[in-house]
Amino acid sequence: MHGITFRRLIKAEELRKVEGLQKEVWGMVDVEVVPTHMLMGILIAGGVAIGAFDEDGNMVGFVFGLPGVRDGKLIHHSHMLGVKPELRHSGVGYRLKLLQREAAMEQGVEFVEWTFDPLQGANAKLNFAKLGVISRTYFRDVYGEIRDSINIGYPSDRLLVEWWVKSPRVVKRISGELRPPIASILLSRGGETAIETVGGKPVAKKTVSSRVVVLPIPGDINRLRRDHPELASEWRMATREAFERLFSLGYIAVDFSSELYEGGRRNAYILLKATLDEALSGRNL
């Protein structure tokens, strides 16, 4: 992140740069872009927007969210985090989220939420393995068809993640004290898989009984969508069924494992049958 600076966005001309970056990051058409006037309205209402800039003053990343109410308490709903493609693995997105956490705590908010596509492994790794979120809510096709280069043609299923910013899990994860588990080790210790591969296709298991469950996803869903779109759709349906069933049984998604395997990635969510307090405790599995 050499030469990258971060600052709160408060002026219309800065927010207009967010419009352009949305198109670059997601390949959005104009009708899908959150416009400057809406972004300014969000800020006036107590929302927060933060930008990342290179040495030449070009915006290379942003995050923004808006205030909300959940169960009678003030929360922060983070709507978008975007980083230029060439900087996606540079730590810029992680730093933007930490600054968003600081801004939320300054407002007295202890709970930040957002949605993301559970098949996007890189996003899952950031959210669970680096930031310490949990999830117990699955939305089917929540935004309808999103007309961008990444999501078009697929149901916009999303996990709603909960970032309890002062919880032991988050504090330990950010400090490095709590390391992500490894799915293969959990399976060797009695954990169960939520999805099996039958004839090369994913099939959600009908029953599980262990306290720890491993829910695999493709190593690279974007490549799979490009090369094998039908199989990618089958993964959407299998993971949808698995998440919904496990959440209904009291499981909480608490972590994400990403292992190198035969030149690729073996990605999986880790779910725990637990209370919310247990999930947020930050204890090792």
C-alpha positions in Angstrom: 0.0 0.0 0.0 3.0 2.3 -0.5 1.8 5.8 -1.4 -1.9 5.1 -0.7 -3.7 7.6 1.5 -7.2 7.4 3.0 -9.7 10.1 3.9 -13.4 10.7 4.5 -15.3 11.8 1.5 -17.5 14.9 2.0 -17.6 16.8 -1.2 -19.7 16.2 -4.3 -16.6 16.2 -6.6 -15.1 13.4 -4.6 -18.3 11.4 -4.6 -18.5 11.7 -8.3 -15.3 9.7 -8.5 -17.1 6.9 -6.7 -19.5 6.8 -9.7 -16.7 6.1 -12.1 -15.0 3.6 -9.9 -18.3 1.6 -9.6 -18.2 1.1 -13.3 -14.6 0.1 -13.3 -14.9 -2.4 -10.4 -18.1 -4.1 -11.4 -18.6 -3.3 -15.0 -21.8 -1.5 -14.2 -24.1 0.2 -16.6 -25.2 3.7 -15.7 -28.6 2.6 -14.4 -27.0 0.4 -11.8 -24.5 3.1 -10.4 -25.3 4.7 -7.1 -25.3 8.4 -8.1 -23.6 11.4 -6.5 -26.8 12.9 -5.3 -27.8 9.7 -3.5 -24.3 9.4 -2.0 -24.5 13.0 -0.7 -28.0 12.2 0.8 -26.5 9.3 2.6 -23.8 11.5 4.1 -26.3 14.1 5.2 -28.3 11.4 6.9 -25.3 10.3 8.9 -23.7 7.8 6.5 -19.9 7.4 6.0 -17.9 7.3 2.8 -14.1 6.8 2.8 -11.8 6.9 -0.2 -8.4 5.5 -1.0 -6.1 7.6 -3.2 -2.8 7.0 -5.0 0.2 9.4 -5.1 -1.3 11.2 -8.0 -4.6 11.8 -6.2 -6.6 9.2 -8.2 -9.2 7.3 -6.3 -8.4 3.6 -6.2 -10.9 2.4 -3.7 -13.9 3.4 -1.6 -16.4 2.2 1.0 -19.7 3.7 2.0 -22.6 2.9 4.2 -25.7 4.4 5.8 -27.2 4.4 9.2 -30.1 2.1 10.0 -32.1 0.5 12.8 -32.1 -3.2 13.7 -34.1 -4.5 16.6 -34.5 -1.0 17.9 -30.8 -0.2 17.9 -28.7 2.0 15.7 -26.6 0.1 13.2 -24.4 0.9 10.1 -25.3 -0.8 6.8 -22.2 -1.0 4.6 -23.5 -1.0 1.0 -20.4 -1.0 -1.2 -16.7 -1.7 -1.0 -14.8 -1.3 -4.2 -11.1 -1.4 -5.1 -9.5 -1.1 -8.5 -8.9 -4.6 -10.0 -5.1 -4.3 -10.0 -5.1 -3.5 -6.2 -7.6 -6.0 -5.0 -5.1 -8.1 -3.1 -3.0 -5.2 -1.8 -4.8 -4.6 1.5 -6.6 -1.5 0.4 -10.0 -3.0 1.0 -9.0 -4.3 4.4 -7.8 -0.9 5.4 -11.0 0.7 4.2 -13.1 -1.6 6.3 -11.0 -0.9 9.4 -11.5 2.8 8.9 -15.2 2.2 8.5 -15.1 0.3 11.8 -13.5 3.3 13.5 -16.1 5.6 12.1 -18.9 3.4 13.3 -17.5 3.2 16.8 -17.1 7.0 16.8 -20.9 7.2 16.2 -21.6 4.8 19.1 -22.4 1.9 16.7 -21.4 -1.6 17.7 -23.0 -3.5 14.8 -22.1 -3.1 11.1 -23.8 -5.3 8.5 -23.5 -5.9 4.7 -24.4 -8.4 2.1 -22.1 -10.3 -0.3 -22.2 -13.2 -2.7 -21.3 -16.3 -0.7 -19.7 -17.9 -3.8 -17.1 -15.2 -4.1 -14.2 -16.8 -2.1 -11.9 -13.7 -2.0 -14.7 -11.7 -0.4 -15.5 -14.4 2.0 -11.9 -14.6 3.1 -11.8 -10.9 3.7 -15.1 -10.8 5.6 -14.7 -13.9 7.8 -11.0 -14.8 7.9 -9.6 -11.2 8.2 -12.4 -9.1 9.7 -14.2 -11.6 11.9 -17.8 -11.3 10.7 -20.4 -14.0 11.3 -23.6 -14.8 9.4 -26.9 -16.5 10.2 -29.1 -15.0 7.4 -29.3 -16.0 3.7 -31.2 -13.9 1.1 -32.5 -15.4 -2.1 -32.1 -13.2 -5.2 -32.3 -10.1 -2.9 -31.5 -7.5 -5.5 -33.0 -9.2 -8.5 -30.8 -9.4 -11.6 -27.8 -7.1 -11.2 -26.8 -5.8 -14.7 -23.0 -5.8 -14.4 -20.2 -7.9 -15.8 -19.9 -10.1 -12.7 -23.5 -10.9 -11.6 -25.6 -10.8 -14.7 -27.5 -14.0 -15.5 -27.3 -15.3 -11.9 -29.7 -14.9 -8.9 -28.4 -12.3 -6.5 -28.3 -14.6 -3.5 -26.4 -13.0 -0.6 -25.3 -13.7 2.9 -26.1 -10.9 5.4 -23.0 -10.7 7.6 -22.8 -9.2 11.1 -19.7 -7.4 12.2 -19.9 -6.9 15.9 -17.0 -4.5 16.0 -16.2 -4.6 19.7 -16.7 -8.4 20.1 -13.8 -10.7 21.2 -14.0 -12.4 17.9 -13.4 -9.2 15.9 -10.8 -7.8 18.3 -8.8 -11.1 18.3 -9.1 -11.6 14.5 -7.9 -8.1 13.7 -5.0 -8.3 16.2 -3.9 -11.7 14.7 -4.5 -13.5 17.9 -7.3 -15.7 16.4 -6.2 -17.6 13.3 -8.7 -19.0 10.7 -9.2 -22.8 11.0 -8.3 -25.3 8.3 -11.3 -27.2 6.9 -9.5 -30.4 6.3 -8.3 -30.6 9.9 -11.8 -29.9 11.2 -13.1 -32.7 9.0 -10.5 -35.1 10.3 -11.6 -34.2 13.9 -15.2 -35.2 13.3 -16.7 -32.2 11.5 -19.1 -32.9 8.7 -19.4 -31.6 5.2 -22.6 -29.9 4.1 -22.1 -30.5 0.4 -21.0 -33.7 -1.3 -19.9 -34.1 -5.0 -21.8 -36.7 -6.9 -20.9 -37.3 -10.5 -18.9 -34.0 -10.5 -21.9 -32.0 -9.3 -22.6 -30.5 -5.8 -25.4 -32.0 -3.7 -26.5 -30.5 -0.4 -26.7 -33.1 2.4 -30.1 -33.6 3.9 -28.9 -34.2 7.5 -25.9 -33.2 9.6 -25.3 -33.9 13.3 -21.9 -32.6 14.3 -21.4 -29.3 16.0 -18.9 -28.1 13.3 -19.9 -28.2 9.7 -17.8 -27.4 6.6 -19.6 -25.9 3.6 -17.4 -26.0 0.5 -17.7 -23.6 -2.4 -15.8 -23.5 -5.8 -12.2 -22.3 -5.7 -12.9 -19.6 -8.4 -16.6 -19.1 -9.1 -15.9 -16.4 -11.7 -13.8 -18.8 -13.8 -16.5 -21.5 -13.3 -19.2 -19.1 -14.6 -17.1 -18.4 -17.6 -16.1 -21.9 -18.5 -19.0 -24.0 -17.1 -22.0 -21.8 -16.5 -24.4 -24.7 -15.8 -22.2 -26.1 -13.1 -21.9 -22.6 -11.6 -25.7 -22.4 -11.4 -25.8 -25.9 -9.7 -23.3 -24.6 -7.1 -25.7 -21.6 -6.4 -28.6 -23.9 -5.8 -26.6 -26.4 -3.7 -25.1 -23.7 -1.4 -28.5 -22.0 -1.1 -30.1 -25.2 0.1 -27.2 -25.9 2.5 -27.0 -22.5 4.1 -30.8 -22.2 4.5 -31.0 -25.7 6.1 -28.1 -25.1 8.5 -29.3 -21.6 9.5 -32.8 -23.1 10.3 -31.1 -25.7 12.5 -29.3 -23.0 14.6 -25.9 -23.1 12.9 -23.9 -19.8 12.5 -21.3 -19.2 9.8 -18.3 -18.2 11.9 -15.2 -18.6 9.6 -13.8 -19.3 6.2 -11.0 -21.7 5.2 -8.9 -21.3 2.0 -6.3 -24.1 1.4 -3.9 -24.5 -1.5 -4.7 -27.8 -3.2 -3.2 -29.2 -6.4 -2.4 -25.7 -7.7 -5.8 -24.2 -6.9 -7.9 -23.2 -3.9 -10.1 -25.4 -1.7 -12.5 -22.9 -0.1 -15.1 -23.6 2.6 -17.2 -21.9 5.2 -17.1 -23.1 8.8 -20.4 -23.3 10.6 -20.9 -23.9 14.3 -24.0 -24.9 16.1 -23.9 -22.2 18.8 -25.5 -19.3 20.5 -24.6 -15.8 19.3 -22.5 -15.2 22.4 -20.5 -18.4 21.7 -20.0 -17.4 18.1 -18.7 -14.0 19.1 -16.4 -15.3 21.9 -13.4 -15.7 19.6 -12.6 -19.2 20.9 -10.7 -21.6 18.7 -12.7 -24.4 17.1 
